[in-house]
Amino acid sequence: MMALGKNVVLIGVGVAGVSFLSNKTNRGKVKDIWSNAKAKTVGFWNRKASELDPVIEKAGHPDPYDHDDNKMVDEGAMYGVHYYNNVKHG
């Protein structure tokens, strides 16, 4: 019985979609919305990739004279040791 209800809803959505897209003006609106969404998505992906390039480059070739970065890595490496010592020794 539950499957019948889902099928009726799907058929209703399909009929509503077909009736909405039967008008040429509505088809144009949907096409414009789809094109704009696609352009924004592609632009976002390209922007994110270009912003990450310097980070990826630095991760691949760390600078030994970047003391702030090295200190952050050192503190991160010691976090587990400090946590263990605090738990074991109070």
N, C-alpha and C positions, 0 to 999 in steps of 0.2 A: 504494500500500500504506500510505503514511503517513497519508493522509486517512481510511482505514478505521479506523486506530487512534484518531484524534482523534474520529471519530464514535462509536465504541464508548465512549470515555471520557465524551463529552457525554451519551450516552444513559444511562450508568450514573449520572452526577451527577443527571440529570433524574429517574430512577426513585427514587434515594435521597431527593431533595427531596420528591417527591410522597408517598412512603411516610412521611416524617417529618411532613409537613404534614397527613396524613390524620387525625391525632389532634387533637382539639379543644384539649387542653391545650398541645400543642406550637405550635399556631397562635397561641394567646394569648401564649405566651412570645416568639415571633418578632414579633408585633405590638407587645408592650411594648418589646422591644429596639429595634425600628425607631422607635417614638415617642420613646424616650429619646435615641437618636442624633440624630434630627431636631431635638428641642428643644435639645440641646447645640450643634448646628451653628448653628442660628438664633441662639441666645444668643451664641455666639462672634462671629458676623458683626456682630450689633448692638453688642456690646461694643467690637469693633475699630473700627467706624465712629464711635462716640461718642468714643473715645480720640483718634482722628485729627482730629476737628473743630477743636480749637484749633491743631494744627499746620498744617492747611490754611488756617485763617483767618490765621495769622501769615505764611505763605508768600505769601498774596495781598496782604497789607498790611504789609510790613516796617516796623519802628519805626526811624527814623533815629537815635534816641538810645539804642538797645540796643547799646552799644559792644562787648560780648563777641560778639554775633552778627555784627556788622559786621567785627570782627577775624577771626573764623573764615572769613567769606566772602572777605576780602582775602587771607588765607593760602592758601585753596584756589585762588584765581585766580592766585596767583603760583607755585604748585607746578610747573606746566609750564615756566615761564620759568626757575626755578632748576634744574630737571632738565636742560633744554637747555643752560644755561650750564655745568653740571658736566660734561656729556658732551663738549661742544665744547672747553672750556677746561681741563678736568681738574680 
